[in-house]
């Protein structure tokens, strides 16, 4: 029988592609030939999880790359995960330092200084101290072929050195620094930090904005703090390849300078967020709907899919447990100018106010080419919310009766935020909605998860 070693390399690779990670590890120690074949497969996709009270193996990966730099070229996908560090009621400094005793610090120091970045000494000092930010920054600076990057909450707590490295690599002259240009990096996620209220003095804006300078970024999911003044690191970027953006924490008053440069954006998922003890100078209890609509109009020529999720959190640093006070100002009438929009998902309260007395009509802010409208019950736990199922249905019926169907000819489905309370959807209510929808030529749906 012919040995596997005698098969053509292409056929050997096709077999190896079918093996699990564990089997590939076994094959990699058979001999030098199979180690050479399996290593690109073993290192192409790296996933590291920082579980509670367990040290993540990121320093082991970094040591392997420092000892054998050729391995770095195999890594195309890097996922750093983990939410939280300790058991309940056990306080520690976050993020905890990682052990670096096994790292070849002299090699790492040589690589850092060779990049030419101005903060090289600080970077080395932080690396020797086991700072997660320094470790992640060094690892990324050695991965020129990345196509996918996910930085989870634990690894995103501090990003000062990562941000400085990215600014040198992406925003300034590429000839000045020996850093990768990340030309193949298409998909990036930088998650919201874990336990943000414990880190109120950290601002990540300057650290994360360089991601918008990636040459071919297509999908970006990013959490941005609310700066007192929104300033790009250098000139404003032109990320024309960016078609999908998930945005967290940034408030409506800081949205315009970001969206104004995204001339190819097709899909936006925005997590509107308010917590009184975060970003106090910018993030206020007043929801500026006019400002929100004006900012969104900057992507009106290309945006086809818009999702807005609204979330608040009590002022945890002050020991509060109740939702914070909110106030709405203005309207989302400007959304009617989003001429390419086909799918819209947003809180009922943003569109209709906190109560029927706001006097808003369902169709006033809807773009003419809209096909699907999803309305959610976000913020219903606030005392300002006075809607119930009956008033929502009445407002919907009134809005559809007053809306000219010759205008919203493409609107086929509306998902309403009812029943407010699970189990309250009666057969009579379903029949009523079917009748209202049939009369208006729109399919009315509801949350059927009972």
N, C-alpha and C positions, 0 to 999 in steps of 0.2 A: 504494500500500500504506500502511496506517495505521502511523504511527510509534509506537514503544513509549511515547513521551511522551504520546501521546493516549489511552492505555489508562487505565481507572479505577485509582486508587491501590491498591485491594484486589487487583486482578489483577497489577499490577506487583509487589506484595509477595509474591504467591504464586509468581511467577517467580523473584524474588530468593532466596526460601527454598530453591530447588533448586540454587543456585550454590555452587561451592566457595569457600573463603576467598580464594584467589587471584583468582578471577573477581569476587568482591565488591569486592576492593581496586581492581580495574580499573574497576568500575562507579562506585565512590565518587568518582573523579576526572573523570567525564564532565561533570557540572555540579552546581550547588548542589542542585537537586531530588533527584538520585540520591544525593548525599552525605547528605542528610537521611534518606533511606530506608534506606541501607545501614549507616550508623553504628550503629544499635541492634543490627543483626545482627553486625557486625564486633566489637563490644565485649561482646556478651552472654556469651560464653564465652572467658575468657582462660586460656591455658596458658603458663607460663614455666618453662624448664628451666635449671638451673645445672649445666652440663656441666663436666667437669674442665678447669681452666685456661682457661675461657671465661667472660667476664662476662655474667651474666644481664641481659636487657633490662628488668628491673623498674624501674630509674630512668627509662627512656624512657617507660614507661607512666605512672609517677607525674608526670613532667613534662607529659605530655599532659593529664592530669586537672587539674593545678595551673593550666595555661594555659586550659583549657576545662572548668570544673567540671561542666557539664551532661553530660559524657561518663560521669561516675561512676554516674549513674542507670541506665545501660544494662547495667552489669556485674552479671550474676546468678550466674555461676560463675567461681571463681578457683582455679586449680591451680598451686602453686609446687612444682616437683620438683627433684630432684638428690641424688645420694649420693656424697659425697667431693669433694675439691677438687684433689688433686694426683696426679701420677704416683707409682708405687711408689717408696719409699725417698727421697722428697723432702719434707722437713718444712717446714711453714709454720704461722703462727698461724692458728687456725681460730675462727670464720669470717673470711676476709680481708675487709678493708674494700672497699666498692664505690665506684666513681668518682661523684662528685656535682657535678662542675664544671658540668654542663649543667642542673642543677636550679635553678629560681628560689627560692633559699633564703629571700628576703624574703617571698614568698607563702606558702611552707611554714611559716615562723615565725609569720606572722599567723594562719594556720589553727590551728596547734597552740595558740597562746596563747588563741585564741577559744574553744577547747573548755572552758577553765576547769579543766583537770586540774592538780593541785598540783605535778607534776614537769615542767611545761612547759619550763623553762629547760634542764633536763637532757636532755629529749627533743630540743630544738633543737640543743644541743651535740653530742649523739650523731649526729644527722642530718648535721650539718656534717662530722663525722668519717667518714661513710660506713658507720656501723654498720647491719648488716642488720636487727637488731631494730627500730631507729628507723624505718627505711624501711618495713618490713612493717606496723608499728603505724600509721604515717601513712596508708599506702594503705588499710588496712582501715577506718580511722576515716572515710574518705570514700566508703564503699560501702554505702549504706543498704538497697539492694535485693538483697543477696546471698541466694541460696538454697543454694549449695554452696560449701564451702571445704575445700581440701586444702593443708596445709603440710607439705612433705616434709622429710627429714632435714637437709639443708643449711640450710634456712630456720628450722628449729626449734632450732638449737644454743643460741641465746640468746633469751629471751622475756620479760625483765624489764619492758621498756617496753610490750610487747604486753599482758602481764598487767595492768599498772597501768591501761592504757587500757580493757581489758575490765572490770576491776572497777568503774571509774567508770561505764561504759556499762550494765552489767548488774546489778551488785550494790548500787549505791547509788542515791540519789534521782535519777530521770531528769530532774528539773527543775533540778538543780544543775549539770549539764554539757551542753554542746552536742555530743552524740555520738549516733550512730544506736543504736536499740534492737535492731537486727537481728531484727525481728519475723518475717521471712520465711526466716531461716536454719534449714534443716531438717537438713542433712547436713554434718558436720564431721569432718575427719581431721587430727590433729596427730601426726605420725610420731615414732618413736624417733629420737633424734639420731644423727648419724653419728659414729663413733669416740668412743663415750661414755666409754671409759676415760681419754681425754685431758682430760675435763672433769668430773673427780670432785668439784670444789668447786661446781658449778652444781646448784641444786635448782629444779625447775620447778613444784613442787606448787602454790604460791600463784598461779602464772601461768596454769595450765591449768584449775583448778577453776571459774573463772567461766563456762566453757562449759556447765556444768551448770545455769546460771541462764538460758540462752536460753529465750525464751517458748514456742517451738514446735519445739524440737530433737527429731528422731525417730531419726536414726542418728548415733552418735558413736563415732569410733575415736581413741583417745588413749593416749599414753604418760605415766605419772605416776611420778615419783621417789618413793622411800619416805621420808617425813618422819619425824623423831623423834616428832612429835606431829601427828596428822591433825586439822587445824582448818579449817573452812569460812571463807571470807572475811568473811561476815556471818552471818545466820541460815541454817540448812540449807535448801537449795533443795527444790522439789517438782516435778521435771521429769516430770510425769505423761504427757507426750507421747512421752518417750524409750522406744522399744520395742526398739532394737538397740544393743548396746554391745560394742565391741572394746577390750580393756584390756591394756596392755603394762607390764611391769616391776614394777608394784605387787605386793607380796607379800601372803600370806594374813593376816598380822598387822595389815595396814592396810586390809583389804578390807571389814570390817563397817561402818564409818561411811559408806562410799561406797554400798554396796548397800542399806543400810537406808532410803535416801530414794528408791529407784527402784521406785515402787509400780506401774509399768506395764510393766516390762521383760519382754520375751518371748524375746529371743535374747541370749546372752552368749558371747563368744569371748575367753577369758582366756589371755594369754601369760605363764605362770609363768616367772620368770627369776631366775637366781642367778649372780652374778659376785663373787668375794670382795672385790675392790677397789672395788665400788660399794655405796653406802648401808651402810657397815660397821655403823652403830649399830643398824640394823633388819634388814637382809637377812643372815640367818645360814645356816649349812650344814644346819640342822635343818628338815625339812619338817613343819610342824604340820598334820597332816591333820584333827584334830578342829576346830581353829580355822577351817580352810578350809571344812569342812562347815557349821559354825555360821553363818559369814558368808553362804554360798550359800543357806541356809534363809530369809534375809530376802526373797528374791525367789521363794520356793517357791510362792506363790499364783498367779503369772503366768508364770513361766519355762517355756517349752516346748522350747527348744533350747539345750543347753549344750556348749561345746567348751573343753577345757583342753589347752593345748600346754605341754610342759615343755622348757626349754632352759637350759643352763649355758654358761659361758665361763671359760676359765682366768684366773688373776690376771695379766693381761697387763702391768700396770705393774711387776710383780716379775719379769718374764721367764719366767713359767710357761707351759707348753704342754700339760700334762695336765689332764683334767677335774678339777674340785675335789671334795674329799671331801663326801659327802652322808650324811644320816641321816634316817630317817623316824620320826615319833612319832604314835601314835594311829591312827585309821582314818577312812574316809569313810562310815561307817555312817549318818551323819546325812543323806546324800543320799536315803535312802529316804523322807524326808519331803517331797521335791519332787513333790507330787502331780500337777502339770500337765505334768511333763517327758515329752516324747515321743522326743526324740533326745538321746543322750549320747555324746560323744566325749572320751576321756581316756586318759592313759598307763596301760598295764597295771600299771606299777610303783606308781602311786598307788592303784590298786584292790587289787592282790594283793601288794604289797611287792616288795622286791628279790630275794626267793628263795622257793622253796616252803616253807622253814622258818618263814616268817612266819605260816603257818597260817591264811590268810584264805580265805574262801569267795566264789566268784564272785557269788552272788546277794545277799550280805548288805547291800550298799549300793544296790541297784537299786530305783528307785521303781516302784510297782505298775502305772502306766499307760505305762511305757516301751515303745516300739515298736522302736527301733533302737539298738544298742549298738556303738560303734566303739572298739576298744582298740588303742593305738599302742605302738610300741617306743621311745618317747622315753626317754632316759637309759640306753639299752642300752650306750653307750660308757663307762659308769662301772664301776669295778672292783667296786662293790657288787652289780652285776647278775650273777646266776648262772643265770637262766632259759635254757633252750634249747627247741627245738621240741617235744621229747618231754614235757618237764615242763609246758609250756603246755597241750598237748593233754590231759594227764592231769588237770591242775587244772580245765580246762574241763569235761571229762567228769564229774569228781567234783562240781563245782558244780551242773551241770545235773541230775544224779541226785539230789542232796540238796535241790534247790530244788522247792518245791511249785508245780506248774504252775497250780494253781487261783489262785495269787497273781499270777504274772507272765503273765496270760492274753494280754496285748497284745504281748508281746515276740516278734517274728517273725524278726529278723535279728541276728546277732552277727558282726562282722568282727574276726578274731583277728590279732595282730601276728606272723604267721608267713608265710613262712619268715624266720627271723632273718637268714639269709644268702641272698642271691640265688641261685636255681638249686637250692635244697635241697628244693623241693616235689615229692615223688614221687607217682606215681599211687596207690600204696598208702596214702599219707597222705591224699590227697583222698578215697579210698573210706572210710577210717576216719572222717573228719570228717562225711561224708555220713550214715554210719550213726549216729553219735552225735547229729547234729542231727535225723535222722528219729525216733529214739527219744524225744527230748525235745520234739519239735514245734517246733523252732527251726532256721532256716536258718543254717548255719555257713559263713562265707566267709573268705577269706584274701587276702593281697596277691598278685595274679595278674600283677604286672608283672615278668616274668622275661626 
